[in-house]
Amino acid sequence: MKVLGRYDTDLQMFTEPPRDPGRAHLGFLRWLAERGQLEHATAGAPGGDYISDEDDLDARGRAA
């Protein structure tokens, strides 16, 4: 049986610690965004630890 994790009484639900999203998953999401196949428009330009210097996408996640 899987242990659910810590129960947060403020949220009234079980919580899990944050995890690294994984580069393969992020790459797939980017691939979808570049082709306009996400459920919704991207929220902004790429940022954070997982982008490279050559990333230059517009607000919709498409190559500029």
N, C-alpha and C positions, 0 to 999 in steps of 0.2 A: 504494500500500500504506500502510495506517495505521500510524503509529509507536505502539507500545504504551505508552511512557512509561518512567519510571525503574524499574529493577529493585531491589527491596529485598531484600538478602540475608538479613536477619533473618526476614522474613515468607516468603521464598522465592516471591515473586510480583511482578508488575509493579504499580506503584501510579500513581495520578493525583492531582494536587493537588486540594484541596477546592474545590467550586463552590457558587455561590449556588443554592438550590433553586428559585427562581422563584416569584413570587406566584401565577401561574395554577395551578401544580401543587399548592401548599399550599392554595389555595382549593378545588380538587377534592377533596383529601384531607379537608379540613374538611367539605365537603358530604357525603361518604360517612360520616364519623364522626357527623354530626348525625342521619343517617338510620339509624344502626346497621348500615351495610353494609360495614364494614371486616372483614377476616379475623379480627380479634381485638379485644378491648376496648382503648380508649386507655389509655396508661400513666399519665396524670396530667392535671392542669389545663394549659391553654395557657400558654406562657411564651415569653420571648425577644423578639427585635426585631420579629417579624411579627404580634404581636397588637395589638388596639386597646383603648382604655379601656372600650368597651362589651362586650367579651368577658366572659361570665359562664357558663362551661360546667361541668357536673359532671364527675366522674372518668371517666365513659363518653363524654365529648365531646358530650353533649346539652345544649341550652339549659336553664338552671335556671329 
